[in-house]
Amino acid sequence: MIELLAAALLGIAAGVLSGMFGVGGGILFVPTLALVLGLSQLGAQATSLAAMIPVACLGAWRQHRYGNVRWRVALVVGLGSAGGVAAGAALAHGLSDDVLRRLFAGLLVVTAAHLVASELRS
Amino acid sequence: MARPLPPLFVLAGIGVVAGFFGALFGVGGGIVVVPLLVLAAGLGPKEATGTSLAVIVLTATFGVAVFAATDEVRWGDAAIVGIPALAGTVGGTWLQQRVSSRALVFLFAALLVAVAVRLFLS
């Protein structure tokens, strides 16, 4: 029960961050699913993608109203992503959960540095 | 709408990178897609952010399809974090107009680093 509440609160936090900084919810979904709900790293990553779809839909719709979405560009890039998804998923399946978790931890640090750097530049 | 589309191979290439990154880490990949849309496809920063959200809808859908095929997506857990995140997204946009973002960026960056350490040790 506590876990469910904590996961829901972190879900809200992930949404707040994506609304404020444009960083997608995934960066917080994955650790929440792994550390709070006890999924494996691979399971957390796979599940994070599912959680992200409605959030990205809402975000895209809001950005569309500001005139910030180039739909034809998004369509071509999005369709092109299918090839990359197949390769990325194959690699994720090939790595052990420990290696995947450490790579993800590295991504968190890079994202943190990127956020701080872009804030200091603005 | 009448503006010319950037070269298709450039867009498809960005898609491949986005898909690889998204499927490997379970994130939307905005951190690589937004700069690529600006630098390689010539979009403005706001357009790139908005367009990247629309891309993520497709990338995440492909990713979910691939991982669901091997039964790695936990749908109930996706709802536990994803549905609260929808409310958070709206709150984040509201908050963005009312609070200083600098303090929040530093707080968020510190949170990400703390989570990275926790993941690395687990």
gemmi code that builds the backbone of each chain (N, CA, C; Angstrom):
import gemmi

chains = {
    "A": [
        ("MET", (0.838, -1.214, 0.000), (0.000, 0.000, 0.000), (0.869, 1.260, 0.000)),
        ("ILE", (1.863, 1.278, 0.918), (2.811, 2.396, 0.962), (3.539, 2.517, -0.388)),
        ("GLU", (3.903, 1.348, -0.937), (4.610, 1.335, -2.220), (3.744, 1.960, -3.311)),
        ("LEU", (2.447, 1.601, -3.310), (1.545, 2.129, -4.340), (1.451, 3.641, -4.237)),
        ("LEU", (1.330, 4.133, -2.986), (1.216, 5.568, -2.765), (2.494, 6.282, -3.205)),
        ("ALA", (3.636, 5.720, -2.794), (4.926, 6.317, -3.173), (5.089, 6.327, -4.689)),
        ("ALA", (4.693, 5.212, -5.342), (4.823, 5.127, -6.803), (3.930, 6.165, -7.478)),
        ("ALA", (2.700, 6.333, -6.945), (1.783, 7.315, -7.535), (2.328, 8.735, -7.359)),
        ("LEU", (2.903, 9.015, -6.161), (3.468, 10.353, -5.915), (4.654, 10.618, -6.842)),
        ("LEU", (5.488, 9.601, -7.030), (6.625, 9.767, -7.949), (6.143, 9.908, -9.389)),
        ("GLY", (5.010, 9.255, -9.696), (4.396, 9.431, -11.017), (3.980, 10.879, -11.229)),
        ("ILE", (3.362, 11.465, -10.195), (2.988, 12.889, -10.276), (4.240, 13.740, -10.488)),
        ("ALA", (5.296, 13.436, -9.708), (6.551, 14.190, -9.831), (7.111, 14.085, -11.251)),
        ("ALA", (7.048, 12.858, -11.823), (7.551, 12.666, -13.189), (6.777, 13.553, -14.163)),
        ("GLY", (5.456, 13.640, -13.950), (4.629, 14.480, -14.808), (4.958, 15.958, -14.645)),
        ("VAL", (5.145, 16.384, -13.395), (5.489, 17.792, -13.121), (6.780, 18.145, -13.855)),
        ("LEU", (7.778, 17.271, -13.748), (9.067, 17.520, -14.389), (8.927, 17.591, -15.895)),
        ("SER", (8.103, 16.678, -16.460), (7.982, 16.710, -17.909), (7.223, 17.969, -18.336)),
        ("GLY", (6.261, 18.412, -17.503), (5.554, 19.651, -17.821), (6.436, 20.880, -17.696)),
        ("MET", (7.374, 20.845, -16.726), (8.200, 22.029, -16.474), (9.435, 22.100, -17.356)),
        ("PHE", (10.116, 20.963, -17.509), (11.424, 20.998, -18.158), (11.451, 20.285, -19.501)),
        ("GLY", (10.318, 19.687, -19.877), (10.308, 18.969, -21.148), (11.123, 17.694, -21.123)),
        ("VAL", (11.637, 17.321, -19.934), (12.297, 16.028, -19.814), (11.182, 15.013, -19.611)),
        ("GLY", (11.156, 13.978, -20.429), (10.048, 13.031, -20.390), (9.932, 12.347, -19.040)),
        ("GLY", (8.801, 11.741, -18.801), (8.597, 11.065, -17.527), (9.487, 9.850, -17.321)),
        ("GLY", (10.026, 9.300, -18.405), (10.748, 8.032, -18.335), (11.898, 8.030, -17.352)),
        ("ILE", (12.586, 9.166, -17.266), (13.769, 9.245, -16.416), (13.412, 8.996, -14.933)),
        ("LEU", (12.168, 9.313, -14.544), (11.719, 8.984, -13.179), (10.860, 7.723, -13.120)),
        ("PHE", (10.161, 7.411, -14.230), (9.340, 6.187, -14.237), (10.204, 4.957, -13.983)),
        ("VAL", (11.336, 4.890, -14.685), (12.161, 3.680, -14.619), (12.644, 3.404, -13.190)),
        ("PRO", (13.287, 4.393, -12.502), (13.716, 4.090, -11.128), (12.549, 3.834, -10.174)),
        ("THR", (11.407, 4.504, -10.401), (10.243, 4.264, -9.540), (9.779, 2.813, -9.688)),
        ("LEU", (9.670, 2.361, -10.934), (9.200, 0.993, -11.180), (10.192, -0.033, -10.638)),
        ("ALA", (11.495, 0.284, -10.741), (12.506, -0.674, -10.298), (12.667, -0.660, -8.778)),
        ("LEU", (12.832, 0.537, -8.197), (13.176, 0.616, -6.770), (11.953, 0.546, -5.866)),
        ("VAL", (10.831, 1.114, -6.312), (9.648, 1.148, -5.434), (8.740, -0.054, -5.687)),
        ("LEU", (8.499, -0.365, -6.959), (7.563, -1.455, -7.257), (8.264, -2.796, -7.495)),
        ("GLY", (9.610, -2.761, -7.470), (10.345, -4.021, -7.480), (10.468, -4.729, -8.818)),
        ("LEU", (10.266, -4.007, -9.924), (10.452, -4.639, -11.237), (11.943, -4.809, -11.528)),
        ("SER", (12.267, -5.737, -12.409), (13.644, -5.846, -12.888), (13.949, -4.584, -13.704)),
        ("GLN", (15.241, -4.317, -13.935), (15.583, -3.128, -14.712), (14.948, -3.185, -16.102)),
        ("LEU", (15.035, -4.353, -16.758), (14.451, -4.480, -18.099), (12.929, -4.327, -18.048)),
        ("GLY", (12.301, -4.943, -17.050), (10.839, -4.818, -16.902), (10.436, -3.379, -16.643)),
        ("ALA", (11.236, -2.679, -15.819), (10.943, -1.278, -15.506), (11.038, -0.418, -16.765)),
        ("GLN", (12.053, -0.699, -17.588), (12.236, 0.089, -18.809), (11.107, -0.165, -19.809)),
        ("ALA", (10.724, -1.435, -19.961), (9.643, -1.788, -20.877), (8.337, -1.150, -20.417)),
        ("THR", (8.086, -1.203, -19.102), (6.844, -0.676, -18.545), (6.822, 0.848, -18.601)),
        ("SER", (8.003, 1.460, -18.424), (8.112, 2.915, -18.515), (7.637, 3.413, -19.886)),
        ("LEU", (7.974, 2.666, -20.939), (7.554, 3.073, -22.291), (6.028, 3.105, -22.393)),
        ("ALA", (5.375, 2.122, -21.757), (3.906, 2.096, -21.791), (3.328, 3.268, -21.010)),
        ("ALA", (3.933, 3.574, -19.832), (3.437, 4.675, -19.001), (3.604, 6.017, -19.714)),
        ("MET", (4.609, 6.063, -20.589), (4.971, 7.316, -21.253), (3.997, 7.715, -22.363)),
        ("ILE", (3.325, 6.728, -22.970), (2.496, 7.029, -24.141), (1.413, 8.085, -23.847)),
        ("PRO", (0.580, 7.893, -22.800), (-0.435, 8.930, -22.555), (0.178, 10.291, -22.194)),
        ("VAL", (1.300, 10.269, -21.453), (1.941, 11.532, -21.053), (2.461, 12.287, -22.285)),
        ("ALA", (3.089, 11.532, -23.212), (3.599, 12.160, -24.431), (2.453, 12.651, -25.319)),
        ("CYS", (1.338, 11.886, -25.351), (0.166, 12.320, -26.129), (-0.345, 13.661, -25.603)),
        ("LEU", (-0.491, 13.742, -24.277), (-0.974, 14.990, -23.676), (0.003, 16.131, -23.964)),
        ("GLY", (1.282, 15.865, -23.790), (2.301, 16.887, -24.032), (2.294, 17.357, -25.479)),
        ("ALA", (2.185, 16.405, -26.418), (2.193, 16.758, -27.842), (0.968, 17.600, -28.185)),
        ("TRP", (-0.172, 17.236, -27.615), (-1.406, 17.991, -27.880), (-1.292, 19.427, -27.371)),
        ("ARG", (-0.716, 19.568, -26.158), (-0.556, 20.921, -25.593), (0.419, 21.742, -26.435)),
        ("GLN", (1.521, 21.110, -26.853), (2.502, 21.815, -27.679), (1.920, 22.163, -29.046)),
        ("HIS", (1.037, 21.285, -29.542), (0.370, 21.546, -30.820), (-0.444, 22.838, -30.739)),
        ("ARG", (-1.081, 23.043, -29.599), (-1.894, 24.262, -29.442), (-1.029, 25.515, -29.438)),
        ("TYR", (0.229, 25.401, -29.023), (1.166, 26.534, -29.102), (1.815, 26.620, -30.482)),
        ("GLY", (1.445, 25.719, -31.380), (2.018, 25.719, -32.728), (3.442, 25.209, -32.781)),
        ("ASN", (3.834, 24.391, -31.794), (5.232, 23.949, -31.715), (5.493, 22.560, -32.290)),
        ("VAL", (4.473, 21.907, -32.867), (4.700, 20.553, -33.380), (4.727, 20.568, -34.906)),
        ("ARG", (5.830, 20.086, -35.501), (5.887, 19.893, -36.963), (5.546, 18.434, -37.220)),
        ("TRP", (4.277, 18.216, -37.538), (3.750, 16.852, -37.577), (4.410, 15.974, -38.620)),
        ("ARG", (4.696, 16.538, -39.806), (5.300, 15.686, -40.846), (6.710, 15.287, -40.451)),
        ("VAL", (7.441, 16.228, -39.808), (8.774, 15.890, -39.298), (8.650, 14.774, -38.254)),
        ("ALA", (7.690, 14.950, -37.326), (7.505, 13.960, -36.257), (7.153, 12.595, -36.834)),
        ("LEU", (6.331, 12.582, -37.884), (5.906, 11.317, -38.492), (7.098, 10.572, -39.099)),
        ("VAL", (7.940, 11.306, -39.846), (9.085, 10.646, -40.488), (10.087, 10.172, -39.430)),
        ("VAL", (10.402, 11.035, -38.463), (11.343, 10.646, -37.403), (10.767, 9.463, -36.622)),
        ("GLY", (9.485, 9.545, -36.306), (8.830, 8.494, -35.518), (8.828, 7.156, -36.240)),
        ("LEU", (8.523, 7.179, -37.540), (8.529, 5.922, -38.303), (9.957, 5.378, -38.418)),
        ("GLY", (10.920, 6.309, -38.599), (12.325, 5.893, -38.661), (12.781, 5.250, -37.369)),
        ("SER", (12.137, 5.613, -36.260), (12.574, 5.098, -34.961), (12.331, 3.595, -34.826)),
        ("ALA", (11.431, 3.038, -35.658), (11.129, 1.603, -35.537), (12.405, 0.756, -35.664)),
        ("GLY", (13.279, 1.135, -36.624), (14.520, 0.393, -36.808), (15.416, 0.489, -35.587)),
        ("GLY", (15.530, 1.689, -35.044), (16.356, 1.885, -33.859), (15.803, 1.153, -32.653)),
        ("VAL", (14.464, 1.113, -32.552), (13.823, 0.418, -31.430), (14.196, -1.062, -31.457)),
        ("ALA", (14.148, -1.657, -32.645), (14.470, -3.086, -32.752), (15.902, -3.340, -32.275)),
        ("ALA", (16.850, -2.475, -32.707), (18.248, -2.651, -32.319), (18.435, -2.399, -30.816)),
        ("GLY", (17.822, -1.314, -30.305), (17.952, -0.973, -28.882), (17.368, -2.065, -27.995)),
        ("ALA", (16.231, -2.614, -28.401), (15.584, -3.657, -27.600), (16.437, -4.926, -27.618)),
        ("ALA", (17.032, -5.235, -28.791), (17.884, -6.419, -28.879), (19.085, -6.264, -27.945)),
        ("LEU", (19.680, -5.064, -27.927), (20.824, -4.838, -27.045), (20.395, -4.928, -25.579)),
        ("ALA", (19.248, -4.306, -25.247), (18.751, -4.344, -23.865), (18.531, -5.789, -23.422)),
        ("HIS", (18.011, -6.616, -24.321), (17.802, -8.031, -24.000), (19.121, -8.771, -23.820)),
        ("GLY", (20.160, -8.320, -24.541), (21.448, -8.996, -24.494), (22.268, -8.648, -23.260)),
        ("LEU", (21.964, -7.506, -22.624), (22.760, -7.081, -21.468), (22.163, -7.661, -20.188)),
        ("SER", (23.018, -7.863, -19.184), (22.485, -8.333, -17.908), (21.777, -7.176, -17.218)),
        ("ASP", (20.885, -7.506, -16.280), (20.126, -6.475, -15.576), (21.044, -5.509, -14.827)),
        ("ASP", (22.161, -6.042, -14.287), (23.111, -5.193, -13.552), (23.764, -4.160, -14.461)),
        ("VAL", (24.183, -4.609, -15.643), (24.831, -3.693, -16.587), (23.825, -2.631, -17.040)),
        ("LEU", (22.603, -3.078, -17.339), (21.559, -2.164, -17.788), (21.265, -1.106, -16.719)),
        ("ARG", (21.228, -1.554, -15.450), (20.935, -0.645, -14.334), (22.047, 0.402, -14.210)),
        ("ARG", (23.302, -0.044, -14.375), (24.417, 0.911, -14.247), (24.474, 1.878, -15.413)),
        ("LEU", (24.150, 1.387, -16.598), (24.076, 2.297, -17.748), (22.999, 3.352, -17.507)),
        ("PHE", (21.865, 2.905, -16.973), (20.776, 3.839, -16.708), (21.186, 4.861, -15.651)),
        ("ALA", (21.923, 4.414, -14.624), (22.414, 5.340, -13.596), (23.307, 6.401, -14.247)),
        ("GLY", (24.125, 5.985, -15.209), (24.958, 6.932, -15.945), (24.113, 7.941, -16.705)),
        ("LEU", (23.029, 7.453, -17.331), (22.128, 8.345, -18.060), (21.499, 9.391, -17.131)),
        ("LEU", (21.173, 8.977, -15.895), (20.608, 9.916, -14.919), (21.589, 11.042, -14.622)),
        ("VAL", (22.859, 10.690, -14.436), (23.875, 11.705, -14.111), (24.054, 12.664, -15.296)),
        ("VAL", (24.096, 12.097, -16.516), (24.233, 12.938, -17.718), (23.030, 13.885, -17.843)),
        ("THR", (21.833, 13.358, -17.587), (20.631, 14.189, -17.666), (20.682, 15.312, -16.638)),
        ("ALA", (21.121, 14.988, -15.413), (21.231, 16.006, -14.361), (22.206, 17.108, -14.795)),
        ("ALA", (23.349, 16.710, -15.337), (24.356, 17.682, -15.780), (23.802, 18.543, -16.913)),
        ("HIS", (23.077, 17.900, -17.827), (22.492, 18.609, -18.967), (21.485, 19.668, -18.494)),
        ("LEU", (20.646, 19.282, -17.527), (19.645, 20.219, -17.000), (20.304, 21.421, -16.339)),
        ("VAL", (21.317, 21.152, -15.502), (22.005, 22.236, -14.799), (22.717, 23.145, -15.805)),
        ("ALA", (23.382, 22.533, -16.781), (24.110, 23.327, -17.779), (23.154, 24.214, -18.575)),
        ("SER", (22.004, 23.672, -18.990), (21.114, 24.500, -19.809), (20.440, 25.583, -18.970)),
        ("GLU", (20.258, 25.306, -17.665), (19.695, 26.347, -16.783), (20.721, 27.475, -16.575)),
        ("LEU", (21.988, 27.120, -16.402), (23.017, 28.139, -16.183), (23.237, 28.982, -17.444)),
        ("ARG", (23.019, 28.379, -18.605), (23.198, 29.101, -19.867), (22.061, 30.091, -20.110)),
        ("SER", (20.865, 29.786, -19.600), (19.698, 30.619, -19.927), (19.678, 31.920, -19.136)),
    ],
    "B": [
        ("MET", (3.072, 25.233, -42.418), (2.900, 23.912, -43.017), (3.603, 23.845, -44.376)),
        ("ALA", (3.689, 25.007, -45.036), (4.243, 25.010, -46.388), (5.769, 24.926, -46.362)),
        ("ARG", (6.337, 25.036, -45.161), (7.797, 25.005, -45.113), (8.326, 23.664, -45.593)),
        ("PRO", (9.475, 23.684, -46.307), (9.997, 22.418, -46.828), (10.425, 21.494, -45.699)),
        ("LEU", (10.267, 20.223, -45.971), (10.669, 19.204, -45.010), (12.193, 19.050, -45.069)),
        ("PRO", (12.866, 18.929, -43.908), (14.304, 18.618, -43.956), (14.492, 17.293, -44.705)),
        ("PRO", (15.708, 17.028, -45.219), (15.925, 15.802, -46.003), (15.441, 14.560, -45.253)),
        ("LEU", (14.778, 13.669, -45.989), (14.182, 12.484, -45.368), (15.215, 11.603, -44.682)),
        ("PHE", (16.408, 11.481, -45.301), (17.405, 10.583, -44.691), (17.894, 11.140, -43.361)),
        ("VAL", (17.923, 12.482, -43.247), (18.318, 13.094, -41.966), (17.275, 12.765, -40.899)),
        ("LEU", (15.999, 12.955, -41.265), (14.923, 12.694, -40.303), (14.875, 11.219, -39.905)),
        ("ALA", (15.005, 10.347, -40.903), (14.966, 8.914, -40.606), (16.149, 8.536, -39.710)),
        ("GLY", (17.323, 9.155, -39.980), (18.505, 8.887, -39.155), (18.285, 9.319, -37.709)),
        ("ILE", (17.677, 10.498, -37.521), (17.367, 10.952, -36.159), (16.422, 9.946, -35.496)),
        ("GLY", (15.477, 9.439, -36.286), (14.532, 8.448, -35.771), (15.232, 7.190, -35.280)),
        ("VAL", (16.197, 6.716, -36.064), (16.920, 5.496, -35.680), (17.630, 5.711, -34.336)),
        ("VAL", (18.295, 6.880, -34.198), (18.985, 7.191, -32.941), (17.972, 7.263, -31.793)),
        ("ALA", (16.854, 7.947, -32.031), (15.815, 8.107, -31.002), (15.283, 6.748, -30.561)),
        ("GLY", (15.019, 5.878, -31.534), (14.457, 4.566, -31.228), (15.429, 3.694, -30.458)),
        ("PHE", (16.701, 3.754, -30.868), (17.732, 2.961, -30.199), (17.844, 3.365, -28.731)),
        ("PHE", (17.946, 4.671, -28.519), (18.091, 5.239, -27.184), (16.866, 4.924, -26.319)),
        ("GLY", (15.689, 5.129, -26.922), (14.439, 4.913, -26.183), (14.271, 3.462, -25.759)),
        ("ALA", (14.569, 2.530, -26.675), (14.369, 1.119, -26.357), (15.454, 0.595, -25.428)),
        ("LEU", (16.677, 1.144, -25.538), (17.753, 0.686, -24.662), (17.530, 1.125, -23.219)),
        ("PHE", (16.973, 2.340, -23.030), (16.849, 2.897, -21.682), (15.417, 3.018, -21.164)),
        ("GLY", (14.423, 2.810, -22.018), (13.039, 2.951, -21.555), (12.638, 4.383, -21.302)),
        ("VAL", (13.293, 5.303, -22.008), (12.966, 6.724, -21.871), (12.564, 7.272, -23.241)),
        ("GLY", (12.098, 8.523, -23.261), (11.653, 9.084, -24.531), (12.801, 9.503, -25.431)),
        ("GLY", (13.938, 9.793, -24.831), (15.087, 10.172, -25.635), (15.101, 11.630, -26.069)),
        ("GLY", (14.292, 12.454, -25.412), (14.278, 13.884, -25.733), (15.655, 14.515, -25.624)),
        ("ILE", (16.467, 13.998, -24.694), (17.798, 14.563, -24.452), (18.694, 14.417, -25.688)),
        ("VAL", (18.438, 13.417, -26.551), (19.190, 13.336, -27.813), (18.383, 13.847, -29.015)),
        ("VAL", (17.053, 13.669, -28.965), (16.229, 14.040, -30.128), (16.136, 15.558, -30.292)),
        ("VAL", (15.942, 16.273, -29.187), (15.775, 17.727, -29.293), (17.016, 18.396, -29.904)),
        ("PRO", (18.248, 18.119, -29.373), (19.422, 18.731, -30.013), (19.603, 18.308, -31.472)),
        ("LEU", (19.286, 17.037, -31.799), (19.442, 16.586, -33.189), (18.457, 17.308, -34.116)),
        ("LEU", (17.232, 17.526, -33.634), (16.249, 18.232, -34.464), (16.696, 19.674, -34.711)),
        ("VAL", (17.378, 20.262, -33.720), (17.869, 21.633, -33.879), (19.093, 21.648, -34.805)),
        ("LEU", (20.084, 20.802, -34.501), (21.368, 20.871, -35.206), (21.322, 20.233, -36.589)),
        ("ALA", (20.662, 19.074, -36.715), (20.699, 18.365, -37.993), (19.494, 18.679, -38.881)),
        ("ALA", (18.335, 18.970, -38.260), (17.139, 19.194, -39.078), (16.753, 20.666, -39.149)),
        ("GLY", (17.444, 21.525, -38.385), (17.214, 22.959, -38.494), (15.936, 23.485, -37.862)),
        ("LEU", (15.344, 22.736, -36.931), (14.151, 23.247, -36.244), (14.544, 24.243, -35.162)),
        ("GLY", (13.623, 25.141, -34.806), (13.844, 26.033, -33.680), (13.725, 25.240, -32.384)),
        ("PRO", (14.282, 25.771, -31.260), (14.274, 25.018, -30.000), (12.867, 24.636, -29.518)),
        ("LYS", (11.913, 25.556, -29.627), (10.557, 25.237, -29.153), (9.883, 24.208, -30.051)),
        ("GLU", (10.077, 24.376, -31.367), (9.541, 23.398, -32.326), (10.136, 22.026, -32.072)),
        ("ALA", (11.444, 22.026, -31.776), (12.127, 20.750, -31.555), (11.556, 20.048, -30.326)),
        ("THR", (11.312, 20.813, -29.251), (10.759, 20.225, -28.029), (9.356, 19.676, -28.278)),
        ("GLY", (8.511, 20.465, -28.948), (7.143, 20.034, -29.227), (7.115, 18.833, -30.155)),
        ("THR", (7.938, 18.885, -31.201), (7.967, 17.805, -32.185), (8.506, 16.522, -31.557)),
        ("SER", (9.484, 16.671, -30.639), (10.049, 15.495, -29.987), (8.986, 14.744, -29.175)),
        ("LEU", (8.035, 15.483, -28.585), (6.957, 14.814, -27.837), (6.101, 13.952, -28.759)),
        ("ALA", (5.821, 14.491, -29.970), (5.026, 13.714, -30.929), (5.809, 12.487, -31.399)),
        ("VAL", (7.140, 12.652, -31.548), (7.982, 11.512, -31.930), (7.909, 10.419, -30.861)),
        ("ILE", (7.962, 10.860, -29.580), (7.981, 9.908, -28.467), (6.732, 9.027, -28.464)),
        ("VAL", (5.591, 9.598, -28.875), (4.359, 8.796, -28.932), (4.601, 7.568, -29.822)),
        ("LEU", (5.215, 7.783, -30.980), (5.472, 6.671, -31.909), (6.581, 5.747, -31.401)),
        ("THR", (7.696, 6.357, -30.938), (8.825, 5.554, -30.449), (8.383, 4.648, -29.298)),
        ("ALA", (7.664, 5.223, -28.340), (7.229, 4.449, -27.174), (6.254, 3.355, -27.596)),
        ("THR", (5.409, 3.644, -28.589), (4.455, 2.630, -29.065), (5.190, 1.449, -29.701)),
        ("PHE", (6.192, 1.747, -30.540), (6.998, 0.665, -31.130), (7.713, -0.125, -30.027)),
        ("GLY", (8.283, 0.612, -29.071), (9.017, -0.033, -27.980), (8.115, -0.958, -27.176)),
        ("VAL", (6.918, -0.474, -26.868), (5.968, -1.290, -26.105), (5.605, -2.542, -26.893)),
        ("ALA", (5.417, -2.378, -28.203), (5.058, -3.534, -29.032), (6.153, -4.602, -28.965)),
        ("VAL", (7.428, -4.147, -29.057), (8.536, -5.101, -29.026), (8.637, -5.798, -27.667)),
        ("PHE", (8.568, -5.008, -26.577), (8.740, -5.604, -25.246), (7.498, -6.387, -24.809)),
        ("ALA", (6.322, -6.009, -25.299), (5.108, -6.758, -24.961), (5.159, -8.144, -25.600)),
        ("ALA", (5.846, -8.236, -26.744), (5.945, -9.530, -27.438), (6.676, -10.552, -26.578)),
        ("THR", (7.614, -10.083, -25.724), (8.305, -11.014, -24.827), (7.756, -10.890, -23.402)),
        ("ASP", (6.569, -10.281, -23.294), (5.833, -10.242, -22.025), (6.566, -9.483, -20.913)),
        ("GLU", (7.251, -8.371, -21.282), (7.992, -7.625, -20.268), (7.267, -6.377, -19.771)),
        ("VAL", (6.141, -6.045, -20.396), (5.413, -4.835, -19.987), (4.419, -5.192, -18.894)),
        ("ARG", (4.530, -4.515, -17.743), (3.571, -4.747, -16.650), (2.544, -3.620, -16.698)),
        ("TRP", (1.409, -3.918, -17.303), (0.417, -2.880, -17.612), (-0.133, -2.196, -16.369)),
        ("GLY", (-0.403, -2.968, -15.324), (-0.950, -2.385, -14.091), (0.027, -1.385, -13.482)),
        ("ASP", (1.310, -1.761, -13.456), (2.328, -0.862, -12.904), (2.497, 0.389, -13.777)),
        ("ALA", (2.334, 0.203, -15.100), (2.401, 1.365, -16.001), (1.303, 2.363, -15.650)),
        ("ALA", (0.109, 1.856, -15.339), (-1.008, 2.736, -14.991), (-0.761, 3.443, -13.654)),
        ("ILE", (-0.125, 2.714, -12.708), (0.118, 3.288, -11.375), (1.002, 4.540, -11.454)),
        ("VAL", (1.989, 4.545, -12.328), (2.837, 5.744, -12.453), (2.354, 6.679, -13.570)),
        ("GLY", (1.791, 6.113, -14.640), (1.442, 6.919, -15.817), (0.229, 7.807, -15.618)),
        ("ILE", (-0.796, 7.294, -14.909), (-2.018, 8.096, -14.743), (-1.777, 9.306, -13.817)),
        ("PRO", (-1.112, 9.105, -12.647), (-0.776, 10.290, -11.845), (0.109, 11.287, -12.608)),
        ("ALA", (0.962, 10.761, -13.483), (1.855, 11.654, -14.241), (1.064, 12.606, -15.142)),
        ("LEU", (-0.094, 12.145, -15.633), (-0.914, 13.022, -16.477), (-1.324, 14.275, -15.699)),
        ("ALA", (-1.758, 14.061, -14.440), (-2.129, 15.200, -13.591), (-0.905, 16.062, -13.324)),
        ("GLY", (0.238, 15.415, -13.088), (1.473, 16.142, -12.804), (1.909, 17.023, -13.957)),
        ("THR", (1.695, 16.544, -15.185), (2.098, 17.317, -16.363), (1.374, 18.654, -16.400)),
        ("VAL", (0.057, 18.581, -16.136), (-0.735, 19.809, -16.128), (-0.250, 20.727, -15.002)),
        ("GLY", (0.010, 20.135, -13.813), (0.501, 20.905, -12.675), (1.861, 21.534, -12.965)),
        ("GLY", (2.708, 20.806, -13.677), (4.053, 21.296, -13.973), (4.030, 22.535, -14.843)),
        ("THR", (3.156, 22.513, -15.839), (3.048, 23.669, -16.725), (2.534, 24.883, -15.940)),
        ("TRP", (1.589, 24.615, -15.018), (1.021, 25.669, -14.180), (2.102, 26.249, -13.264)),
        ("LEU", (2.879, 25.345, -12.671), (3.927, 25.729, -11.721), (5.031, 26.535, -12.399)),
        ("GLN", (5.325, 26.140, -13.641), (6.408, 26.750, -14.396), (6.232, 28.257, -14.497)),
        ("GLN", (4.967, 28.685, -14.569), (4.701, 30.113, -14.722), (4.710, 30.846, -13.382)),
        ("ARG", (4.868, 30.107, -12.272), (4.721, 30.739, -10.964), (5.933, 30.656, -10.055)),
        ("VAL", (6.837, 29.732, -10.300), (7.985, 29.618, -9.404), (9.292, 29.798, -10.179)),
        ("SER", (10.341, 30.152, -9.448), (11.660, 30.260, -10.065), (12.120, 28.869, -10.466)),
        ("SER", (12.491, 28.723, -11.727), (12.848, 27.379, -12.165), (14.254, 26.986, -11.708)),
        ("ARG", (15.105, 27.986, -11.425), (16.500, 27.644, -11.121), (16.615, 26.736, -9.896)),
        ("ALA", (15.915, 27.126, -8.811), (15.979, 26.313, -7.596), (15.463, 24.902, -7.878)),
        ("LEU", (14.383, 24.818, -8.657), (13.791, 23.513, -8.956), (14.710, 22.652, -9.814)),
        ("VAL", (15.411, 23.287, -10.762), (16.341, 22.535, -11.601), (17.431, 21.905, -10.743)),
        ("PHE", (17.977, 22.701, -9.804), (19.038, 22.180, -8.948), (18.520, 21.061, -8.053)),
        ("LEU", (17.305, 21.248, -7.544), (16.696, 20.232, -6.687), (16.487, 18.932, -7.466)),
        ("PHE", (15.957, 19.071, -8.675), (15.683, 17.920, -9.531), (16.985, 17.212, -9.914)),
        ("ALA", (18.006, 18.009, -10.252), (19.298, 17.420, -10.631), (19.875, 16.629, -9.456)),
        ("ALA", (19.745, 17.188, -8.252), (20.252, 16.497, -7.057), (19.482, 15.190, -6.854)),
        ("LEU", (18.166, 15.231, -7.091), (17.346, 14.023, -6.962), (17.805, 12.942, -7.949)),
        ("LEU", (18.070, 13.359, -9.182), (18.509, 12.395, -10.207), (19.830, 11.751, -9.821)),
        ("VAL", (20.755, 12.567, -9.299), (22.062, 12.020, -8.908), (21.890, 11.048, -7.731)),
        ("ALA", (21.018, 11.415, -6.780), (20.772, 10.530, -5.640), (20.185, 9.198, -6.111)),
        ("VAL", (19.243, 9.253, -7.046), (18.637, 8.027, -7.581), (19.697, 7.201, -8.308)),
        ("ALA", (20.594, 7.901, -9.044), (21.661, 7.201, -9.770), (22.538, 6.428, -8.796)),
        ("VAL", (22.898, 7.057, -7.686), (23.746, 6.397, -6.681), (23.019, 5.178, -6.113)),
        ("ARG", (21.740, 5.376, -5.802), (20.926, 4.296, -5.241), (20.844, 3.107, -6.218)),
        ("LEU", (20.629, 3.418, -7.507), (20.541, 2.364, -8.528), (21.876, 1.642, -8.681)),
        ("PHE", (22.943, 2.438, -8.619), (24.266, 1.871, -8.812), (24.591, 0.889, -7.692)),
        ("LEU", (24.102, 1.210, -6.483), (24.411, 0.369, -5.329), (23.475, -0.827, -5.207)),
        ("SER", (22.319, -0.771, -5.856), (21.331, -1.838, -5.641), (21.653, -3.102, -6.442)),
    ],
}
model = gemmi.Model(1)
for chain_id, residues in chains.items():
    chain = gemmi.Chain(chain_id)
    for i, (resn, *xyz) in enumerate(residues, 1):
        res = gemmi.Residue()
        res.name, res.seqid = resn, gemmi.SeqId(i, " ")
        for name, pos in zip(("N", "CA", "C"), xyz):
            atom = gemmi.Atom()
            atom.name, atom.element = name, gemmi.Element(name[0])
            atom.pos, atom.b_iso = gemmi.Position(*pos), 0.0
            res.add_atom(atom)
        chain.add_residue(res)
    model.add_chain(chain)
structure = gemmi.Structure()
structure.add_model(model)
structure.setup_entities()
